[in-house]
Amino acid sequence: MGPVTAVTPSPVSLPDLPVASARAVGERLAPLPAHRRTTFWLRARRWWDDLVTGLEVYADPHTVAGRLLELAAAAYAGRADDLHVLDEQRLLEPDWFQRPDMVGYAAYTERYAASGTGLPGVAERVDHLRDLGVTYLHLMPLLEPRPAPNDGGYAVADYRSVRPDLGTMDDLRDLAATLRANRVSLCLDLVLNHVAQEHEWAVAARSGDPHYRDYFYVYADRTEPDAFEATLPEVFPDFAPGNFTWDEELSAWVWTTFNAYQWDLNWANPDVFCEMADVILNLANHGVEVLRLDAIAFTWKRKGTNCQNQPEVHQLTQALRAVARIAAPALVFKAEAIVGPDDLVHYLGRGVHHGKVSDLAYHNSLMVQIWSMLASRDVTLAAHALARIPAIPSTTAWITYLRCHDDIGWAIDDGDAAAVQLNGYEHRGFLSRFYTGDFEGSFADGLVFQHNLATGDMRVSGSAASLAGVGRALRDGDRGRLDDAVGRLLLGHALVLGWGGIPVIWSGDEIAALNDPHWDEVAEHAEDNRWAHRPALDWDVVDALADDPGSPAARVCRGLRAMVRARASLPHLHASVSAHPLPTGAPGVLGVVRQHPLGAMVGIYNVTEHDRYVPAWWLAAQGLDPHAVLDHLTGAPPPVTEYDDLRLAAYQAMWLTAR
């Protein structure tokens, strides 16, 4: 028998692939070994339909799909061998990001690494991530932005360069490789909705190039902008009112949802789509494994709406994902969609897009409801609101978190509030006042962010420890209140870690970092108090944790490490298993039930500073014998009283399964 020759699938097996594109793809792949060419065509055939149907927002989807396949072939041909291996591994283990040993960490590069060390400095501190059990690192915007002000780096001037003070694209590739060797996946931000006015596309548009003017929404007078403004909200009403800005060089109004220096991209133009797809593939080839699709909800505009969450957003995300799956399937998408629960699930796929859009999405509602429970000491609203969120595709996962880099907007739905006899407007106001310390009995040290006098909306800035009361307790020298504050921090993280999906720890929260009192001393930060909860990680505190085991920093870090270890041992916390929240019969105690093939897992969470008692019958109703269970957070059976109740101390959490 003679040698076996690899057979390359014919490109004509892709319906309506333009001949010119087929030829160009073949030329790109020609230098590759036969097995690599075969793999590319097999992937193209697998995701071709997803690509084309996602592009049906354009007049000629097959032609656009052909252009994109050419880009994918070029990226695939230039992909490093170790990344090709990673692609194969991830295709064989498609649930890699759903597993219970996935734990995330998010930070600004320059506030995590030692001063002046940039991306190489992050690699030097990978041991801290390993000690925490982190397997996913989200570094906040690091692609080259415009000069300050730049919205914290979200006004990108060049998608193909790193901020000069942080390093180079080669440094980025090296860091990704170092993290990968330590089983940590790198996540970066990709701003989809807009670019800085200094970006080369915007510069060309200003110079009069008609090709690039079509990359943006440009209007000669206020007729169209005023028609859109009739239904558009303001994102930053304090320092960026309105959604359009007059530009003298354009001699026109340009759409600027966020700030005057951030120009919204016209995704109705297929050239914009192709440009951004190429950016995605370039980042994937530098070793990025997760892309946070920033401001994704705003990318499609429709008059008469708020221009958020339009159906085309999900259609185009499906097409972007298909391109990435063909060239670099190790890459997954995370939707940055801080929207209402009914809109949120669409970013993970509903209906025809089920499981075909983003792989990950932020569970903003969980974060909001945790802080709501801690302020009210009541779980009724949370149990109702969280239970009402539709199930997500079993191939996707939530990103869960107690805090992040952003402010907290109180996304309490009026209907959810009314269902439990609350007034949504009043409850949102209560939370704003409570967490800014303007409510009797408040323990919090938050700051007012973007108070909209017209709507009453008031968001809040503050670190998790400051919002939980650590700062106030330390100032007052009150040990009991400090114990409560530490308990709130650990309880909140237990909820986040026990929900499923990928829990993400915000840098500094692992050592109970307080608000930075000097946040406004950097000129470009002075008008944005979100920098209060973005302090540089105090490495002196990290390195001295063992020296003061009773400090809030040591207690929180020790507790987090133990929870991460317990989580990794529980298959019940695989993201494909749904979390079902419900009241427990005990005031102030939330139950979260997960029905796994191995049996039920029940999390119970006391959001009050008092002992609480969960009836044994309630646990039995969830499928667990209260006398034969193990609490994985203590490694022991939970205490059962003589009245057959499970006793929870103040702010205690339990993760229970059958022994």
C-alpha positions in Angstrom: 0.0 0.0 0.0 1.4 3.4 -1.0 1.7 6.5 1.2 -1.5 8.2 2.2 -1.9 11.7 0.7 -3.9 14.3 2.7 -6.9 15.5 0.8 -7.8 19.1 1.1 -11.6 19.7 1.0 -12.6 21.7 -2.0 -13.6 25.3 -1.4 -16.6 24.8 -3.6 -18.2 22.9 -0.7 -18.9 26.3 0.8 -22.1 27.5 -0.9 -21.7 30.6 -2.9 -18.1 31.4 -1.8 -17.0 33.9 -4.5 -14.4 32.4 -6.8 -11.9 35.2 -6.3 -12.1 34.7 -2.5 -11.7 30.9 -2.9 -8.6 31.5 -5.0 -7.2 34.1 -2.5 -7.7 31.7 0.4 -6.0 28.9 -1.5 -3.0 31.1 -2.1 -2.8 32.1 1.6 -2.9 28.4 2.6 -0.6 27.0 -0.1 2.6 27.2 2.0 1.1 25.2 4.8 1.3 21.5 5.3 -1.6 19.5 3.9 -3.1 18.7 7.3 -3.2 22.4 8.2 -4.9 23.2 5.0 -7.4 20.4 5.6 -8.1 21.7 9.1 -8.8 25.2 7.8 -11.3 24.1 5.2 -13.1 21.7 7.7 -13.5 24.6 10.1 -14.6 26.9 7.3 -17.3 24.4 6.3 -18.4 24.0 9.9 -18.9 27.7 10.6 -19.7 29.0 7.0 -23.5 29.1 7.6 -23.1 31.0 10.9 -20.9 33.5 9.1 -23.2 34.1 6.2 -26.4 34.3 8.1 -24.8 36.7 10.6 -23.8 38.9 7.7 -27.3 39.1 6.2 -27.6 42.6 7.6 -25.5 43.6 4.5 -26.7 43.7 0.9 -24.3 41.0 -0.3 -23.4 38.7 2.6 -21.6 36.1 0.6 -19.1 38.7 -0.8 -18.5 40.0 2.7 -18.1 36.4 4.0 -15.5 35.8 1.2 -13.5 38.8 2.3 -13.6 37.6 5.9 -12.5 34.1 4.9 -9.5 35.6 3.2 -8.7 37.5 6.5 -9.2 34.3 8.5 -6.8 32.3 6.1 -4.1 35.0 6.5 -4.4 34.9 10.3 -4.5 31.1 10.3 -1.4 30.9 8.1 0.5 33.3 10.4 -0.6 31.6 13.7 2.2 30.2 15.9 2.5 26.4 16.3 1.8 26.5 20.0 -1.4 28.4 19.4 -2.5 25.9 16.8 -2.0 23.2 19.4 -4.0 25.3 21.9 -6.8 25.6 19.2 -7.0 21.8 18.9 -7.0 21.4 22.7 -9.8 23.8 23.1 -11.9 22.2 20.3 -11.5 18.9 22.2 -12.3 20.5 25.5 -14.9 23.1 24.6 -16.0 23.5 28.2 -12.6 24.7 29.3 -13.9 28.0 30.5 -17.0 26.5 32.2 -15.0 24.3 34.6 -15.1 25.0 38.4 -11.3 25.5 38.5 -11.8 28.7 36.3 -11.3 31.7 38.5 -10.6 35.2 37.2 -8.8 38.3 38.3 -9.0 41.8 36.8 -6.6 44.7 37.1 -5.0 47.6 35.4 -1.5 46.6 34.2 0.2 49.7 35.7 -1.7 49.2 39.0 -0.8 45.5 39.3 2.8 45.5 38.1 5.6 47.3 40.0 5.8 50.9 38.9 7.3 51.4 35.5 7.6 47.7 34.7 4.5 47.4 32.5 3.6 44.1 30.9 6.9 42.3 31.8 6.1 43.4 35.4 2.8 41.5 35.3 4.7 38.3 34.4 7.0 38.9 37.3 4.0 38.7 39.7 2.3 35.7 38.3 3.0 33.9 41.6 0.3 36.0 43.3 -2.2 34.8 40.7 -1.2 31.2 41.2 -1.5 31.5 45.0 -5.0 32.8 44.6 -5.9 29.9 42.2 -6.5 32.3 39.3 -6.7 30.8 35.8 -8.0 33.9 33.9 -6.5 37.4 33.9 -8.3 40.4 32.5 -6.0 43.3 32.0 -7.9 46.5 31.6 -7.5 48.6 28.4 -3.9 48.5 27.3 -4.1 49.2 23.6 -2.8 52.6 22.7 -5.4 55.3 23.6 -5.6 59.0 22.8 -3.8 61.3 25.2 -5.7 62.0 28.4 -8.6 62.3 28.9 -9.3 58.9 27.3 -12.1 57.3 29.4 -9.7 55.1 31.2 -8.2 53.8 28.0 -11.5 53.1 26.2 -10.8 55.8 23.6 -8.5 53.7 21.4 -6.3 55.4 18.9 -4.5 52.3 17.6 -5.8 48.7 18.0 -2.4 47.4 16.8 -0.2 49.0 19.4 0.2 48.8 23.2 0.4 51.9 25.3 4.1 52.9 25.1 4.4 53.1 28.9 3.3 49.5 29.2 5.4 47.9 26.5 5.0 46.6 23.0 3.0 44.0 21.1 6.0 41.7 21.5 5.8 42.2 25.2 2.1 41.3 25.0 2.8 38.1 23.1 5.5 37.2 25.7 3.2 37.9 28.6 0.4 35.8 27.1 2.9 32.9 26.7 4.1 33.2 30.3 0.5 33.2 31.6 -0.4 30.3 29.4 2.6 28.3 30.8 1.0 28.9 34.2 -2.5 27.9 33.1 -3.7 31.4 33.0 -5.7 32.7 30.0 -5.3 36.3 29.1 -8.4 38.5 28.5 -8.2 42.0 26.9 -10.7 44.7 26.1 -11.7 45.3 22.5 -13.8 48.5 22.2 -16.3 47.8 19.4 -18.6 50.8 19.4 -16.2 53.7 19.0 -12.6 54.8 18.3 -10.7 57.9 19.5 -11.0 60.9 17.3 -7.2 60.5 16.9 -7.6 57.1 15.3 -6.3 56.9 11.7 -9.8 56.2 10.4 -11.2 59.4 12.1 -8.2 61.4 10.9 -8.8 60.3 7.3 -12.5 61.1 7.7 -11.6 64.6 8.8 -9.3 65.0 5.8 -12.3 64.5 3.6 -11.7 60.9 2.5 -15.3 59.7 1.7 -14.3 56.0 2.3 -13.5 56.7 5.9 -16.3 59.3 6.5 -18.6 56.3 6.0 -16.9 54.6 8.9 -18.8 57.0 11.2 -22.2 58.6 11.6 -21.7 62.1 10.1 -24.5 64.6 9.6 -24.4 68.1 8.0 -27.1 69.5 10.3 -29.1 68.7 13.4 -32.1 67.1 11.6 -31.1 63.5 12.0 -29.3 63.9 15.3 -32.3 65.6 16.8 -34.5 62.8 15.5 -32.3 60.2 17.2 -31.9 62.2 20.4 -35.7 62.1 21.0 -35.3 58.5 22.3 -31.6 58.3 23.3 -30.5 58.3 26.9 -27.3 60.0 28.1 -24.5 57.8 29.3 -22.4 60.5 31.1 -24.9 63.3 31.7 -22.5 65.2 34.0 -19.5 65.6 31.7 -20.7 64.4 28.3 -24.3 65.5 27.7 -25.9 64.6 24.4 -25.0 62.0 21.9 -23.6 64.1 19.0 -20.6 66.5 18.7 -19.9 69.2 16.2 -16.5 68.8 14.5 -15.1 71.8 12.7 -12.8 69.8 10.5 -15.6 67.5 9.4 -17.9 70.5 9.2 -20.5 68.1 10.5 -22.1 66.5 13.5 -20.6 63.1 14.5 -22.2 60.5 16.7 -20.4 60.4 20.1 -22.4 58.2 22.6 -19.8 58.3 25.4 -17.5 61.4 25.0 -16.9 64.0 22.4 -13.5 62.4 21.6 -15.0 58.9 21.1 -16.6 58.6 17.6 -19.2 55.8 17.2 -18.4 53.4 14.4 -20.9 52.7 11.6 -21.4 49.0 11.8 -23.9 49.2 9.0 -20.8 49.6 6.8 -19.3 46.1 6.0 -15.8 47.7 5.7 -16.0 48.5 9.5 -16.9 44.8 10.2 -14.0 43.6 8.2 -11.6 46.0 9.9 -12.7 44.9 13.3 -12.5 41.2 12.4 -8.9 41.7 11.3 -8.2 43.4 14.7 -9.7 40.4 16.5 -7.6 37.9 14.6 -4.4 39.9 15.2 -5.0 39.9 19.0 -5.7 36.2 18.9 -2.4 35.6 17.2 -0.7 37.5 20.0 -2.0 34.9 22.4 -5.1 36.6 23.7 -7.7 33.9 24.7 -10.7 36.1 25.8 -11.8 39.3 24.2 -14.1 41.5 26.3 -16.4 43.1 23.7 -16.7 46.6 25.2 -19.9 48.7 24.6 -21.2 45.9 22.4 -24.9 46.8 23.2 -24.5 50.2 21.4 -23.1 49.0 18.0 -26.3 49.1 15.9 -28.4 52.3 15.6 -32.1 52.4 14.9 -34.2 55.6 15.0 -37.0 55.6 17.5 -35.2 53.3 20.0 -32.5 53.8 22.6 -30.0 52.3 20.1 -29.0 49.5 22.4 -29.6 45.8 22.2 -30.8 45.9 18.6 -31.2 42.4 16.9 -28.4 43.2 14.5 -25.9 43.3 17.4 -26.4 39.6 18.0 -26.4 38.8 14.3 -23.1 40.5 13.8 -21.5 39.0 16.9 -22.5 35.6 15.6 -20.5 36.4 12.4 -17.5 37.7 14.3 -17.5 34.5 16.4 -17.7 32.4 13.3 -14.6 34.1 11.8 -12.7 33.6 15.1 -13.7 29.9 15.3 -12.3 29.3 11.8 -8.9 31.0 12.4 -8.4 30.8 16.1 -11.0 28.7 18.0 -9.0 29.0 21.3 -10.4 32.5 21.4 -13.7 33.2 23.2 -15.9 36.3 23.4 -17.1 38.0 26.5 -20.0 40.5 26.1 -19.7 43.7 28.1 -23.5 44.3 28.1 -24.6 46.0 31.3 -28.3 45.9 30.5 -31.6 44.6 31.9 -32.1 40.9 32.5 -34.5 40.4 29.6 -31.9 41.9 27.2 -28.8 40.3 28.8 -29.5 36.7 27.9 -29.5 37.5 24.2 -25.8 38.2 24.4 -25.3 34.5 25.1 -27.7 33.5 22.4 -31.5 33.1 22.2 -33.6 31.7 19.4 -31.7 31.4 16.1 -28.6 32.7 17.8 -28.7 30.2 20.6 -25.1 29.5 21.7 -23.7 31.2 18.6 -22.8 34.7 19.9 -20.7 35.5 23.0 -19.4 32.7 25.1 -19.4 34.8 28.3 -21.4 37.7 29.6 -21.4 39.7 32.8 -24.0 38.8 35.4 -24.5 42.4 36.4 -27.8 41.5 38.1 -26.2 39.2 40.5 -23.7 41.9 41.6 -26.5 44.4 42.1 -28.7 42.0 44.0 -25.8 41.0 46.4 -25.3 44.6 47.4 -29.1 45.1 47.6 -29.4 42.1 50.0 -26.5 43.3 52.2 -28.1 46.8 52.5 -31.7 45.6 53.1 -30.9 42.3 54.9 -33.6 40.9 52.8 -33.4 38.2 50.1 -36.9 38.4 48.7 -36.2 40.7 45.8 -33.0 38.9 44.8 -34.6 35.5 44.9 -37.4 36.7 42.6 -35.3 38.8 40.2 -32.5 36.2 39.8 -34.9 33.4 39.3 -36.7 35.2 36.5 -33.6 35.5 34.3 -34.0 33.0 31.5 -31.7 30.0 31.3 -28.6 30.5 29.2 -27.2 28.1 26.6 -25.4 25.2 28.3 -22.2 25.9 26.3 -21.9 29.4 27.7 -21.1 30.9 31.1 -21.7 33.9 33.3 -18.9 36.2 34.5 -19.8 36.7 38.1 -18.2 39.4 40.3 -18.7 41.4 43.5 -17.0 44.5 42.1 -15.3 45.7 38.9 -13.6 48.7 37.6 -16.9 50.5 36.9 -19.4 52.3 39.0 -22.5 50.5 40.2 -25.7 51.4 38.5 -28.7 50.1 40.4 -30.3 47.9 37.7 -33.4 47.0 39.7 -36.3 46.3 37.4 -39.5 48.1 38.4 -41.5 44.9 37.6 -39.3 42.8 39.8 -39.6 45.3 42.6 -43.4 45.5 42.3 -43.7 41.7 42.3 -42.3 41.7 45.9 -44.2 44.8 47.0 -41.4 47.3 46.5 -41.2 50.6 44.6 -38.3 50.2 42.1 -37.6 54.0 42.0 -37.6 54.3 45.8 -35.4 51.1 46.3 -32.8 52.4 43.8 -32.8 55.7 45.7 -32.4 53.8 49.0 -29.4 51.9 47.6 -27.7 55.0 46.3 -28.1 56.8 49.6 -27.1 53.7 51.7 -23.9 53.1 49.8 -22.9 56.7 49.8 -23.4 56.9 53.6 -26.4 59.1 53.4 -28.7 56.7 55.2 -29.0 56.2 58.9 -27.3 52.9 59.9 -25.3 52.8 56.7 -21.9 51.0 57.0 -20.7 52.1 53.5 -18.1 54.7 52.2 -19.2 55.0 48.6 -19.1 58.0 46.4 -21.9 59.5 44.2 -21.2 59.0 40.5 -23.2 60.7 37.7 -26.2 62.0 39.6 -28.9 62.6 36.9 -31.2 65.2 38.4 -33.7 64.8 35.7 -34.3 61.1 36.3 -33.0 60.8 39.8 -30.5 58.1 38.7 -27.5 58.1 41.0 -24.7 55.6 40.5 -22.1 54.7 43.1 -18.3 54.3 43.1 -16.3 52.5 45.8 -14.1 49.5 46.5 -15.8 46.3 47.8 -14.2 46.7 51.2 -15.3 50.4 51.5 -18.8 49.5 50.4 -18.9 46.6 52.9 -17.9 48.8 55.8 -14.3 47.9 56.5 -13.2 51.6 56.4 -15.8 52.8 58.8 -15.1 50.0 61.2 -11.4 50.7 61.2 -11.9 54.4 61.7 -14.2 53.7 64.7 -12.0 51.0 66.1 -15.0 48.8 66.4 -14.0 45.1 66.3 -17.5 43.8 66.1 -18.3 46.0 63.1 -15.1 45.0 61.5 -16.0 41.4 61.8 -19.3 42.1 60.2 -17.6 44.0 57.3 -15.1 41.2 56.7 -18.1 38.8 56.8 -19.9 40.7 54.2 -16.9 40.7 51.9 -16.5 36.9 52.3 -20.2 36.2 51.9 -20.4 38.3 48.7 -17.5 36.4 47.3 -19.0 33.1 48.4 -22.1 34.0 46.4 -20.0 34.9 43.4 -17.8 31.8 43.6 -20.8 29.6 44.3 -23.0 30.7 41.4 -21.2 28.9 38.6 -19.5 30.4 35.5 -16.2 32.3 35.9 -16.0 34.3 39.2 -13.7 37.4 38.8 -11.9 39.1 41.7 -11.2 42.8 41.2 -7.6 43.7 42.0 -7.3 44.7 45.6 -10.5 43.1 46.8 -8.4 40.0 47.8 -6.7 42.2 50.4 -9.8 44.3 51.4 -8.3 47.4 49.7 -10.2 50.6 50.7 -11.0 53.6 48.5 -7.8 55.4 47.4 -7.9 58.8 49.2 -5.6 60.3 46.6 -7.7 59.2 43.6 -8.1 62.8 42.3 -4.5 63.9 42.5 -3.8 62.6 38.9 -5.1 65.4 36.7 -6.9 63.3 34.2 -8.7 61.4 37.0 -9.9 64.4 38.9 -13.4 64.4 37.4 -14.0 60.7 37.5 -14.3 59.3 41.0 -14.3 55.7 39.8 -10.6 55.9 40.2 -11.2 55.8 44.0 -11.8 52.1 43.6 -9.0 51.5 41.2 -6.0 51.8 43.6 -2.6 50.3 42.8 -2.3 46.9 44.4 -0.3 47.4 47.7 2.4 44.8 47.3 3.7 45.6 50.8 0.4 44.3 52.2 0.4 41.3 49.9 3.9 40.3 50.9 3.2 40.8 54.6 -0.1 38.8 54.8 1.5 36.1 56.9 2.9 38.6 59.4 -0.6 39.9 60.5 -3.0 37.0 60.2 -5.8 38.9 62.0 -5.8 41.9 59.7 -8.8 42.3 57.3 -6.4 41.8 54.4 -5.1 38.5 55.6 -8.6 37.3 56.7 -10.2 38.1 53.3 -7.3 36.7 51.3 -7.2 33.5 53.4 -10.9 33.1 53.0 -10.8 33.6 49.3 -8.0 31.1 48.7 -10.0 28.5 50.7 -13.1 29.1 48.7 -11.3 28.9 45.4 -9.8 25.5 46.5 -13.2 24.2 47.6 -14.8 25.4 44.3 -12.2 23.6 42.2 -13.2 20.3 43.9 -16.9 20.6 43.1 -18.1 19.4 39.7 -21.5 20.7 40.7 -20.2 24.2 39.9 -19.6 23.5 36.3 -21.2 26.4 34.3 -23.4 24.1 32.3 -25.4 23.4 35.5 -28.0 26.1 36.2 -28.3 28.0 39.5 -31.8 28.2 40.9 -32.2 30.9 43.6 -35.1 30.7 46.1 -36.0 31.8 49.6 -35.2 29.3 52.4 -37.9 30.0 54.9 -35.4 31.8 57.1 -35.5 35.6 56.9 -32.4 37.0 55.3 -31.1 33.7 54.0 -30.9 33.0 50.2 -30.8 29.5 48.8 -29.2 28.6 45.5 -29.8 25.1 44.3 -27.9 23.3 41.5 -29.1 19.9 40.3 -26.1 18.1 39.0 -26.0 14.4 37.7 -23.9 13.6 40.8 -26.7 15.0 43.0 -27.9 18.4 44.4 -25.6 21.1 45.6 -27.3 23.7 47.8 -25.7 27.1 48.7 -27.2 29.0 51.6 -26.2 32.5 52.4 -27.0 34.6 55.5 -27.0 38.2 54.5 -27.6 39.5 58.0 -25.4 40.2 61.1 -27.6 37.8 63.2 -27.7 34.0 63.5 -30.3 32.4 61.3 -31.9 29.0 61.2 -32.8 27.1 58.0 -35.4 24.4 58.5 -34.1 20.9 57.8 -37.3 20.1 55.9 -36.4 22.9 53.4 -33.0 21.3 52.7 -34.7 17.9 52.4 -37.1 19.4 49.8 -34.1 20.3 47.7 -32.9 16.7 47.6 -30.4 16.6 50.5 -30.6 14.8 53.8 -29.7 17.5 56.4 -28.1 14.8 58.6 -25.9 13.4 55.9 -24.4 16.5 54.2 -21.0 18.1 54.0 -20.3 21.9 54.0 -17.4 22.3 51.6 -16.6 25.7 53.0 -15.7 24.2 56.3 -15.0 20.6 55.3 -17.4 19.4 58.0 -21.1 18.6 58.5 -23.1 21.7 59.3 -24.4 22.1 62.8 -28.0 21.0 63.2 -29.9 22.2 66.3 -32.1 20.1 68.6 -35.1 21.6 66.7 -33.7 20.1 63.4 -32.6 23.4 61.9 -29.3 24.3 60.3 -27.7 27.2 62.2 -25.9 29.9 60.2 -23.8 32.5 62.0 -23.8 36.1 60.9 -22.8 36.4 57.2 -22.1 32.7 57.0 -22.3 30.8 53.7 -22.5 27.0 53.2 -22.0 24.9 50.1 -23.7 21.7 50.8 -23.7 18.3 49.1 -24.4 14.7 50.2 -21.5 13.3 52.1 
